[in-house]
Amino acid sequence: MKLNRRRFLELSAASVGAIAYTGHARALRAPWAVPKKWHEGEVRTVYSFCENCFWKCGISVKVEGGKVRKIDGQKQNPKSRGRLCPRGQAGVAQLYDPDRLKRPLIRIEGSKRGEGKYREASWEEALDYVAERMLKIKERYGPEAVAWFGHGSGDSWFVEYLPAAWGSPNAAKPAVSICTAPRETASQWTFGRPIGGHEPVDWTESRYIVLIGHHIGEDTHNTQLQDFSEALRRGARLVVVDPRFSTAASKAHRWLPIKPGTDLALLLAWIHVLIKEDLYDREYVKKYTVGFEELAVHSNKHTPEWAEKITEIPAETIRAVAREMAAAKPRAVLPPGRHTVWYGDDTQRMRAVYILNALLGNYGVPGGFYLAKPPYLEKYPHPAFPLEPAAGGCSGSSGGGEEVPEGYKPRADKGKFFAKTTAIQELIEPMLSGEPYPIRGLVCYGTNLFHSIPNVPRTKEALGKLDLYVAIDVLPQEHVMWADVILPECTYLERYDDLVGIAHKTPFIELRQPAVEPLWDTKPGWWIARELGLRLGLEKYFPWKDIEEYLDTRLQAIGSSLEEMKQQGTLVQKGRPYLKDWERRRRNPFKTPSGKIELYSKTFAEHGLDPLPDYTPPMPVPSGFYRLLYGRSPVHSFAKTQNNWILMELDPENEVWIHRAEGKKLGLRHGEYVWLENDAGVREGPVRVRLTERIRKDCVYLVHGFGHKGRGLRIARGRGASDNALQTRYVLDPISGGAALRNNFVKVVPGAKRPKLERIARLVRERRI
């Protein structure tokens, strides 16, 4: 059989899906195993959306006999188009995970945080306990002394709704300052628009794609990968800039193994070539941008020869790629990627990405970036909150907390950086020092603090000083077992959540509804938030009696209804994806001070920031160490799916990638286990060695999310190494507030023993999970 690029991609995707399917359908006799005929009784289909990554794919949940038997992609949903990745199909394993939190728990009096000593409690007792202590903190220190952290679709209740009603500006999401903050801040001050949670790249119409630190195919997002594969099928050329020969690099026409930390120098050199050789889109730049003259002068020094010395990419290769990009404009595009907190100059690096795209004339043009439009959706009518929600989001929304009404205090991280969104890692310090004022309580929803916030010892020390720590989660993750009160949330297959609006080419609204009743004594997040709000005296912000009334009121306001959404799952609206669509309506999409794309930022200049990007070297690698790089697994999301036995059969542990020549110098064997130790003396592992020539010699690589140590996670515990445990240092981006994490260095310590772990299949067969 002839295996072309398209067929290879199709087979790769199908193989992963098939493994996920047959792993639980045939090999393992779990109580929810799929029968030979797939179903034996009457099947009911429930429309909802997935929670196993942030892509929020629409799903069709197949229910038979009161149990979820199968999960498919929702055909009418623009983010799934009838398909799902392994994570989406494996949601059934999370639903029936016996390690789930089953009922409220209160830490036993006299025990220490982290010991995991709890007693069971009723919901009434647990919520009363939380409310009583929160009100005591408020009385003594003020409402700002309680911080709120959240991650996931249900986090709006806990980092937006409740904190704004309560009066605390200290609400934060790791999806901002530990992920997307640089790209969103740069986009707002270049285009006056967000990038948003779903990158608005017009993949299928692109003819030349440059991925720079973008691990598509590994950080698998359903329709993004579908569109990327289609672009390659249609003949798009692909260039991948990465110190590692990634999955995407294996599909590329050019792989540029750049020296880590030098990406901005390469981008500046490409800008130089486009301007110097008159290859940029003159008409587009003249019509839609400001600041070109300043950019042209600024770029004179950024020659390919200058960049070659920094990046170790040959000058002629730099020129060749710039010319190829220009030849394909405006259907040449540099997607921004998602996780952009790298070295500390991250907002300026992302500004360079956007400036380069603007020079190619592709923003708002087919084959470049489309203009994502959020759907029209009314809010539920309630009294105005005393504060504007401060957490911001990966959707590009700005946070509040800058200007607060009289009687309230600004964010505890205010003044540390330029952007308005709260930085989650900067709220740890006030818990320790009490400056600028003390934070004495923390409500944490779905956020694994020990696998997301850098410097875990500091985080643990901060938790130890709190008067109250509340964890709301589905699983007994490590940080959960430090809480004073644990409130178990039911899974996304057992609950309603607030409506989700997705900015897209064709904007749409998704409904989450329960497919089955909640197991054990678990509750949905909206119910927990409402019950807690009532106990805190915030009843005027919860005038609705239940979530059905709340959702139906919002939907009725736009001419739909809850009953209608239950039947269709997704409500698609009309978009305005290109500049010509906006111009036809005489509307301007650029919400910058100038009303145009700002190549030169006067606002940055007025605030003492560089108005044009310039290169600054990253922190150098100490002798005897390697720079620690990290990325994603195509079948896992962050550190949240490593207790899912279906997914762990596909990818059960991470490995440390080391160049074969370096391994030889260290006397390492492929497949042996080692420890990784950073330059602060933190040791992590054991982790298996992968000797390969697919990575540069000056760095090592780990997949993020492994190395769990929670005693209640019987599958995840002890498998692989945690990159976050080794990230004890970060550099604060002074513009976005992002925590740059690629300034951590490790050495390889041989001699670790292979961990004694039981096979996952055996655990399942013996019904021990």
C-alpha atoms as one frame of an Amber mdcrd trajectory, in Angstrom:
protein
   0.000   0.000   0.000   1.342   3.414  -0.944   1.665   5.499   2.225   1.468
   9.207   1.442   1.474  12.034   3.990  -2.301  12.145   4.294  -2.656   8.405
   4.744   0.111   8.409   7.365  -1.629  11.121   9.348  -4.960   9.340   9.099
  -3.451   6.053  10.216  -1.627   7.702  13.122  -4.820   9.303  14.420  -6.837
   6.153  13.877  -4.268   3.982  15.640  -4.271   6.099  18.774  -8.071   6.129
  18.853  -8.201   2.395  18.259  -5.765   1.687  21.075  -7.875   3.780  23.427
 -10.989   1.948  22.320  -9.759  -1.652  22.322  -7.805  -1.111  25.527 -11.022
  -0.922  27.531 -13.360  -2.727  25.165 -11.567  -6.037  24.910  -8.350  -6.448
  26.883  -9.662  -5.282  30.247 -12.876  -6.489  31.803 -13.964  -3.348  33.588
 -17.591  -2.881  34.765 -18.161  -0.319  32.001 -16.577  -2.389  29.222 -18.198
  -2.133  25.804 -20.203  -5.239  24.826 -19.429  -7.072  21.581 -22.327  -5.367
  19.848 -21.235  -2.098  21.476 -24.642  -1.971  23.222 -27.257  -4.492  24.267
 -30.140  -2.333  25.451 -31.675   1.007  24.608 -29.120   3.767  24.092 -29.759
   7.393  24.980 -27.597  10.192  23.515 -26.763  13.209  25.666 -25.076  16.261
  24.137 -22.417  17.994  26.224 -18.795  19.129  25.936 -15.543  17.557  27.066
 -13.406  18.611  30.019 -10.302  16.530  29.401  -8.526  19.521  27.863  -9.332
  23.188  27.278 -10.461  22.656  23.659 -13.990  21.924  24.965 -15.006  19.635
  22.116 -18.701  18.957  21.743 -19.466  15.352  22.697 -22.262  12.866  22.188
 -22.435  10.688  25.289 -23.999   7.252  24.817 -25.849   6.075  27.923 -27.193
   2.559  28.380 -28.768   1.239  31.551 -27.851   4.362  33.499 -24.151   4.046
  32.648 -21.961   5.905  30.168 -20.853   3.360  27.592 -19.235   5.435  24.870
 -18.293   9.022  24.031 -18.176  10.331  20.459 -17.523  13.710  18.906 -20.566
  15.896  18.362 -21.037  16.250  14.599 -22.656  19.688  14.754 -19.945  21.153
  16.974 -17.212  23.249  15.244 -14.552  22.055  17.694 -15.096  18.326  17.242
 -16.850  17.805  13.876 -17.824  14.318  14.955 -14.328  13.293  16.067 -12.588
  12.979  19.425  -9.022  12.413  20.560  -8.148   9.584  22.991  -8.625  11.926
  25.969 -12.196  12.653  24.974 -13.021   8.981  24.458 -11.383   8.059  27.757
 -13.619  10.337  29.822 -15.547   7.245  30.862 -12.505   6.097  32.881 -12.515
   9.308  34.910 -16.222   8.963  35.623 -15.791   5.465  37.038 -12.390   5.989
  38.668 -12.598   4.409  42.141  -9.913   6.820  43.374 -12.288   9.769  43.008
 -13.099  11.940  45.994 -16.416  10.607  47.245 -17.648  12.843  50.072 -16.675
  16.031  51.930 -13.657  15.762  54.236 -12.419  17.956  57.079  -8.845  17.781
  58.304  -8.600  16.143  61.718  -7.915  18.694  64.424  -4.281  18.633  65.520
  -2.991  17.074  62.289  -0.654  18.946  59.980  -1.360  20.015  56.446  -0.041
  17.425  54.024  -0.418  14.473  56.407  -3.684  13.492  54.732  -5.599  12.864
  57.975  -9.305  13.578  57.470 -12.727  12.762  58.798 -15.870  12.516  56.724
 -18.422  15.292  56.992 -21.820  16.191  55.612 -22.092  18.910  52.989 -23.858
  21.133  55.492 -21.076  20.792  58.050 -18.290  21.250  55.513 -19.798  24.372
  53.933 -20.646  25.864  57.328 -17.054  25.242  58.416 -15.683  27.040  55.338
 -18.085  29.992  55.563 -17.455  30.542  59.272 -13.686  30.732  58.793 -13.911
  32.888  55.688 -16.074  35.402  57.521 -13.564  35.483  60.387 -10.744  36.243
  57.921 -12.850  38.976  56.320 -13.641  40.541  59.678  -9.988  40.666  60.727
  -8.131  41.289  57.450 -10.725  42.269  54.839 -12.185  40.327  51.864  -8.947
  40.674  49.888  -7.255  38.342  52.385  -8.950  35.383  50.708  -7.443  34.353
  47.347  -9.218  32.269  44.730  -7.473  29.965  42.234  -9.246  28.077  39.449
  -8.770  26.063  36.286 -11.278  24.414  33.953 -14.735  25.116  32.587 -16.298
  25.381  36.038 -13.733  27.854  37.363 -15.847  30.912  36.510 -17.865  30.383
  39.679 -14.722  30.428  41.828 -12.370  32.937  40.169 -14.900  35.327  38.660
 -18.374  35.146  40.168 -17.677  34.508  43.864 -14.513  36.639  44.277 -16.146
  39.629  42.546 -19.223  39.308  44.740 -17.134  38.693  47.880 -14.844  41.659
  47.170 -11.427  40.052  46.595  -9.248  41.156  43.655  -6.908  38.224  44.313
  -8.333  35.686  41.879  -6.066  33.939  39.410  -5.794  31.166  36.852  -2.639
  29.224  35.953  -3.854  29.373  32.333  -2.784  33.028  32.340   0.572  33.732
  33.967   1.882  30.166  33.663   0.734  29.700  30.085  -0.802  32.271  27.729
  -0.149  35.693  29.323   2.659  36.807  26.941   0.801  35.971  23.738  -2.433
  37.595  24.954  -0.768  40.758  26.269   1.250  41.113  23.060  -1.840  40.563
  20.920  -3.896  43.136  22.807  -1.205  45.798  22.385  -0.411  44.928  18.762
  -3.820  44.109  17.268  -6.149  45.350  19.985  -7.692  41.872  20.018  -7.076
  38.632  21.886  -5.711  35.450  20.398  -8.103  33.531  22.627  -8.324  29.988
  23.889  -8.611  28.574  20.361  -5.915  30.034  18.119  -7.599  31.803  15.164
  -5.180  30.441  12.569  -6.680  29.807   9.128  -4.770  26.535   8.826  -6.509
  24.957   5.859  -6.026  28.037   3.677  -2.341  28.482   4.587   0.379  27.688
   2.086   3.425  28.207   4.312   3.449  27.475   8.059   6.255  28.262  10.492
   5.981  26.640  13.911   8.300  28.226  16.452   8.052  26.416  19.776   4.638
  25.093  18.791   4.297  21.347  19.486   1.240  20.624  17.353   0.766  16.864
  17.171   1.974  16.500  20.751  -0.184  19.124  22.438  -3.027  17.541  20.489
  -6.142  19.690  20.083  -8.781  17.989  18.033  -9.822  20.275  15.172  -6.524
  22.164  15.222  -4.797  18.908  14.321  -7.506  18.103  11.772  -6.944  21.475
  10.077  -3.156  21.243  10.289  -3.257  17.807   8.651  -5.544  19.141   5.942
  -3.152  22.026   5.258  -0.309  19.555   4.727  -2.527  17.426   2.511  -3.211
  20.496   0.371   0.500  21.058  -0.061   1.391  23.673   2.562   5.120  23.866
   3.268   6.107  23.472   6.901   9.085  24.881   8.813   9.613  23.859  12.439
  11.896  25.812  14.778  12.625  23.665  17.823  15.708  22.427  19.717  14.054
  19.009  19.534  13.038  17.000  16.491   9.378  16.945  17.493   6.448  15.133
  15.904   5.714  18.266  13.869   9.367  18.461  12.815   9.086  14.943  11.387
   6.459  16.297   8.961   8.430  19.452   8.085  10.225  20.525   4.956  12.770
  22.328   7.138  13.772  21.693  10.756  15.732  24.503  12.397  17.335  23.150
  15.632  17.658  26.534  17.296  19.707  27.183  20.424  17.233  27.403  23.319
  16.366  30.940  24.345  17.309  32.636  21.072  13.974  32.568  19.214  13.559
  36.339  19.360  16.869  36.869  17.547  15.664  34.639  14.718  12.348  36.493
  14.467  14.123  39.845  14.350  16.391  38.610  11.569  13.372  37.503   9.533
  11.839  40.961  10.023  15.128  42.468   8.833  15.138  40.398   5.629  11.508
  41.183   4.777  12.148  44.919   5.118  15.673  45.078   3.692  14.773  43.062
   0.596  11.394  44.785   0.188   9.523  41.503   0.590   6.816  42.699   2.985
   3.226  43.461   1.952   3.514  47.198   1.274  -0.179  47.818   0.613  -1.296
  45.979   3.765   1.319  47.685   5.967   0.367  51.127   4.645  -3.377  50.565
   5.131  -3.529  48.719   8.433  -0.407  49.487  10.517   1.423  52.301  12.277
   5.088  52.500  13.247   6.681  50.972  10.164   9.297  53.706   9.823  10.510
  53.178  13.380  10.530  49.410  12.826  12.566  49.745   9.637  15.278  51.764
  11.402  15.228  49.430  14.404  15.633  46.327  12.218  18.822  47.482  10.481
  21.050  45.862  13.104  19.275  42.487  13.112  21.040  40.889  10.175  20.989
  37.128   9.525  24.739  37.081  10.249  24.070  38.671  13.654  21.333  36.110
  14.343  23.490  33.174  13.203  26.004  33.815  15.980  23.204  33.753  18.542
  20.829  31.070  17.244  23.318  28.725  15.537  21.021  28.734  12.482  23.023
  29.506   9.289  22.458  32.989   7.901  21.591  31.617   4.469  18.918  29.366
   5.980  17.461  32.388   7.765  17.330  34.295   4.471  15.909  31.343   2.566
  13.015  30.877   4.992  12.236  34.606   5.010  12.098  34.624   1.201   9.914
  31.512   1.126   7.523  33.097   3.613   7.361  36.241   1.510   6.714  34.273
  -1.682   3.689  32.631  -0.046   2.248  35.800   1.560  -0.441  36.493   2.622
  -1.042  32.758   3.015   2.118  32.367   5.090   1.592  32.263   8.842   3.486
  31.936  12.131   0.966  30.577  14.665   1.504  31.959  18.175   1.382  28.694
  20.105  -0.159  28.467  23.548   2.387  27.955  26.326   4.529  31.070  25.813
   6.179  31.640  29.212   9.764  30.756  28.323  12.657  33.057  29.190  11.376
  36.408  30.522  11.321  38.401  27.269   8.190  36.560  26.259   5.794  39.407
  25.520   8.414  41.023  23.289   9.030  37.696  21.555   5.310  37.365  20.889
   5.210  40.971  19.670   7.878  39.990  17.120   5.737  37.023  16.016   2.772
  39.323  15.439   4.836  42.019  13.715   6.221  39.411  11.339   2.698  38.193
  10.547   1.598  41.781   9.923   4.486  42.312   7.487   3.249  39.231   5.634
  -0.168  40.898   5.399  -1.986  37.906   6.842  -3.927  39.197   9.865  -7.619
  39.079   9.016  -6.833  37.536   5.621  -7.502  33.980   4.340  -4.544  31.700
   5.013  -3.309  33.800   7.942  -5.316  34.734  11.015  -9.076  34.934  10.926
 -10.838  37.407  13.228 -12.482  35.278  15.892 -15.746  36.713  17.130 -17.318
  35.723  20.468 -20.961  34.618  20.343 -23.780  36.855  21.482 -24.860  35.693
  24.940 -26.572  37.675  27.681 -25.423  37.501  31.290 -27.841  36.487  34.013
 -29.393  39.663  35.497 -28.042  40.237  38.994 -26.841  43.264  40.966 -23.482
  44.721  39.982 -20.512  43.124  41.694 -18.487  45.386  43.990 -15.355  44.463
  42.006 -14.611  43.584  38.401 -13.374  39.976  38.124  -9.563  40.111  38.187
  -8.468  36.680  36.993  -8.594  37.302  33.258  -8.352  34.181  31.178  -6.726
  32.243  28.377  -9.473  33.654  26.155  -7.593  36.920  26.232  -9.930  38.780
  28.558  -8.303  41.449  30.678  -8.490  41.198  34.427  -9.770  43.844  36.791
  -8.427  44.824  40.180  -6.426  47.807  38.860  -8.898  50.493  39.817 -11.045
  49.416  42.744 -13.890  51.237  44.509 -13.280  53.035  47.765 -13.067  50.619
  50.658 -11.429  47.846  48.626  -7.766  47.083  48.061  -6.085  46.475  44.676
  -4.532  43.157  43.706  -1.683  41.962  45.889   0.542  41.661  42.786  -0.239
  45.176  41.525   2.782  47.146  40.340   4.983  44.131  39.623   4.247  44.148
  35.891   2.371  46.068  33.206  -0.598  43.805  32.350  -3.922  43.863  34.192
  -4.438  40.142  34.716  -3.482  38.583  38.035  -0.344  36.419  38.146  -1.028
  33.301  40.178   2.597  32.739  41.214   2.840  36.304  42.560   0.013  35.652
  45.041   2.105  33.063  46.879   4.471  35.680  48.318   1.788  37.637  50.279
   0.834  34.362  51.957   4.399  34.154  53.251   5.428  37.760  53.880   2.126
  39.551  54.409   3.210  42.184  51.871   1.648  44.333  50.508  -1.026  42.876
  52.775  -1.627  39.375  54.130  -3.470  36.628  52.273  -4.818  34.278  54.937
  -7.267  32.081  53.026  -7.312  30.219  49.718 -10.139  28.590  47.787  -8.669
  26.367  45.065 -10.818  24.892  42.302  -9.372  22.272  39.952  -5.837  23.686
  40.086  -2.988  21.315  40.872  -0.733  23.755  42.699   2.198  21.331  42.943
   2.212  20.597  39.197   1.682  24.129  37.907   3.122  26.876  40.121   6.945
  26.964  40.124   8.945  26.518  43.325   6.849  23.842  45.033   8.671  24.152
  48.402   7.672  27.815  48.537   4.049  26.935  47.733   3.948  24.297  50.467
   5.417  26.761  52.959   2.752  29.302  51.985  -0.083  26.789  52.406   1.245
  25.979  55.859   0.783  29.598  56.950  -2.845  30.003  55.882  -5.768  30.170
  58.277  -7.951  28.336  55.769  -7.278  26.278  52.644 -10.240  24.810  50.729
  -9.806  22.420  47.784 -12.581  21.637  45.301 -11.622  18.772  43.012 -12.560
  15.431  41.499  -9.421  13.485  42.471  -7.173  13.417  45.565  -4.353  15.304
  43.830  -1.290  16.123  45.932  -2.315  19.676  46.809  -5.832  18.531  47.768
  -4.436  16.556  50.670  -3.063  19.795  52.159  -6.501  21.339  52.467  -8.449
  21.974  55.657 -11.666  21.139  53.835 -12.054  19.018  50.699 -15.232  19.499
  48.672 -15.653  16.706  46.074 -16.985  17.845  42.721 -18.746  15.409  40.412
 -17.226  14.913  36.958 -18.215  16.807  33.812 -20.361  13.826  32.755 -22.520
  14.206  35.872 -23.228  17.938  36.006 -24.404  21.138  34.442 -21.948  24.011
  34.131 -22.350  27.568  32.967 -22.750  28.100  29.237 -19.511  28.366  27.302
 -19.172  30.777  24.408 -16.365  30.059  21.931 -14.900  32.844  19.772 -14.445
  31.302  16.353 -14.890  31.768  12.618 -18.470  30.799  13.336 -18.934  31.674
  17.029 -20.927  29.175  19.045 -22.377  28.381  22.458 -22.041  24.988  24.148
 -24.181  23.375  26.814 -22.867  20.972  29.409 -25.543  18.753  30.901 -25.362
  15.599  33.030 -25.389  12.283  31.199 -25.802  10.308  34.425 -26.521  11.072
  38.067 -23.531  11.978  40.293 -21.796   9.028  41.933 -21.203   8.905  45.678
 -21.818  12.134  47.615 -20.359  14.509  45.058 -21.814  17.831  43.896 -21.478
  20.117  40.857 -19.355  23.249  41.134 -22.284  25.630  40.553 -24.106  24.086
  43.532 -21.024  24.373  45.757 -20.541  28.022  44.743 -24.179  28.914  45.332
 -24.406  27.184  48.703 -21.184  28.817  49.848 -22.351  32.201  48.543 -25.591
  31.972  50.506 -23.660  31.231  53.697 -21.364  34.210  53.053 -24.277  36.634
  52.844 -24.115  36.954  49.057 -27.655  35.760  48.361 -28.529  38.766  46.169
 -25.995  37.512  43.605 -27.706  34.097  43.503 -31.357  34.971  42.825 -31.929
  31.782  40.822 -33.165  28.643  42.567 -31.188  26.142  40.460 -28.879  25.914
  37.466 -31.683  25.029  35.061 -33.402  28.349  35.780 -30.094  30.193  35.453
 -29.258  28.611  32.090 -32.756  28.936  30.675 -32.876  32.643  31.561 -29.626
  33.293  29.684 -30.753  31.283  26.666 -34.238  32.779  26.533 -32.603  36.220
  26.290 -31.055  35.248  22.923 -34.113  33.500  21.533 -33.249  29.949  22.551
 -34.047  27.849  25.607 -32.527  25.201  27.815 -34.808  22.559  26.335 -33.721
  23.497  22.820 -30.047  23.396  23.771 -30.460  19.990  25.367 -31.637  18.689
  22.011 -28.963  20.338  19.847 -25.974  20.730  22.222 -24.372  23.547  20.250
 -25.773  26.853  19.017 -23.765  28.248  16.080 -23.917  31.933  15.155 -22.625
  33.938  12.215 -19.075  35.285  12.298 -17.019  37.980  10.590 -13.735  36.147
  10.003 -11.917  38.484   7.609 -11.116  42.177   7.296 -13.350  42.428   4.235
 -16.305  41.327   6.388 -15.632  44.132   8.864 -15.051  46.713   6.165 -18.314
  45.778   4.476 -20.047  46.809   7.708 -17.757  49.844   8.130 -16.400  48.475
  11.375 -12.811  48.568  12.677 -11.589  45.352  14.342  -8.412  46.907  15.772
  -9.073  48.159  19.328  -5.631  49.703  19.809  -5.083  53.362  20.790  -4.323
  54.189  17.139  -7.085  52.026  15.693  -4.483  50.157  13.653  -1.988  47.324
  14.063   0.762  48.853  16.199   4.188  47.752  15.034   5.643  50.445  17.289
   3.820  50.737  20.628   3.579  54.290  21.954   1.807  52.912  25.010   4.803
  50.749  25.851   7.123  53.723  25.379   4.983  55.870  27.691   5.291  53.205
  30.404   9.070  52.877  30.082   8.909  49.644  28.084  10.629  48.937  24.780
   8.202  50.039  22.033   9.846  47.591  19.618  11.102  44.080  20.435  14.812
  43.608  21.001  16.838  40.574  21.906  18.137  39.900  25.416  20.171  36.731
  26.096  18.594  34.081  28.335  20.132  32.966  31.586  23.259  30.926  30.714
  23.490  27.198  31.429  25.831  26.419  34.365  28.729  24.086  33.705  27.750
  20.434  34.059  24.039  21.126  33.651  21.491  21.042  30.839  18.644  23.444
  30.175  15.376  21.739  31.100  12.803  21.834  28.313   9.324  20.365  28.631
   6.227  19.729  26.536   3.018  17.739  26.256   1.819  14.225  25.580  -0.803
  13.759  22.857  -2.907  11.586  25.165  -2.614  13.536  28.428  -3.691  16.986
  29.582  -1.385  18.821  31.983  -1.172  16.731  35.189  -4.885  15.884  35.339
  -5.206  12.643  33.334  -2.383  10.495  34.720  -4.822   8.523  36.885  -6.946
   7.645  33.861  -6.119   3.998  33.262  -7.100   4.001  29.579  -4.738   6.882
  28.815  -2.007   5.521  31.044  -2.021   2.286  29.080  -1.202   4.400  26.023
   1.426   6.578  27.724   2.301   5.318  31.216   5.381   7.377  32.064   7.606
  10.121  30.712  11.259   9.832  29.723  14.157  12.244  29.831  15.437  12.917
  26.322  19.235  13.209  26.192  21.400  13.471  23.110  23.104  10.153  22.432
  26.609  11.709  22.483  25.949  13.284  25.879  24.605   9.998  27.173  27.767
   8.254  26.068  29.897  10.804  27.925  27.803  10.195  31.047  27.982   6.399
  30.647  24.218   6.084  30.278  22.302   3.250  28.648  19.058   3.713  26.770
  16.164   2.683  29.029  17.993   2.855  32.354  16.635   4.992  35.187  18.304
   8.115  36.543  17.660  11.016  38.871  17.463  14.609  37.682  18.870  17.225
  40.045  18.545  20.968  39.468  21.074  23.623  40.403  19.150  24.328  43.620
  19.745  20.746  44.770  16.188  19.472  44.177  16.245  15.861  43.003  13.392
  14.279  41.051  12.724  10.829  39.624  13.535   8.112  38.986  12.929   8.616
  35.279  13.796   6.464  32.289  16.509   7.614  29.868  15.802   8.079  26.181
  19.021   8.420  24.234  18.334  10.085  20.900  19.811  12.338  18.259  16.484
  14.170  18.034  17.551  16.807  20.573  20.401  19.286  20.882  23.315  18.510
  23.166  22.785  21.518  25.459  19.336  20.598  26.777  17.156  17.743  27.996
  13.428  17.277  27.604  10.546  15.937  29.736   6.850  15.563  29.033   4.925
  17.560  31.614   2.399  16.100  34.059   4.040  12.945  35.419   5.772  12.238
  38.727   2.684  12.248  40.947   3.218  11.431  44.592  -0.326  11.490  45.968
  -1.090   8.354  47.962  -4.672   8.312  46.728  -3.696   8.184  43.040  -3.075
   4.491  42.600  -2.225   4.630  38.903  -0.483   8.001  38.615   1.690   7.680
  41.711   5.372   6.987  41.141   5.324   6.970  37.345   7.905   9.263  35.758
   9.333  12.591  36.911   7.749  15.982  37.497   9.213  18.855  35.509   7.440
  21.295  37.819   9.274  19.903  40.847  12.535  20.908  39.138  11.303  24.402
  38.249  12.356  26.187  41.418  13.332  29.344  39.520  11.308  31.602  37.255
  11.910  34.965  35.634   9.007  37.405  35.758   8.038  38.933  32.415   7.766
  42.636  33.332   5.023  43.217  30.756   2.621  40.259  31.016   3.436  38.923
  34.482   4.210  35.530  32.988   6.472  33.176  34.934   9.240  32.175  32.523
  10.051  28.553  33.338  12.839  27.607  30.922  15.523  29.081  33.132  15.924
  25.891  35.120  18.887  23.556  34.716  19.439  19.930  35.647  22.209  17.409
  35.814  21.741  13.688  35.298  22.513  11.484  38.289  22.913   7.770  37.365
  22.205   4.862  39.664  18.445   5.122  40.209  16.594   1.833  40.526  13.724
   0.937  38.248  10.521   1.708  40.192   8.525  -1.345  41.249   5.116  -0.645
  39.777   2.339  -3.058  38.976   1.073  -3.170  35.418  -2.038  -1.111  34.921
  -3.817  -3.935  33.094  -3.288  -6.235  36.056  -4.698  -3.682  38.476  -7.817
  -3.362  36.342  -8.300  -7.108  35.851  -8.073  -7.698  39.567 -10.653  -4.942
  40.125  -8.275  -3.091  42.405  -9.026   0.157  40.606
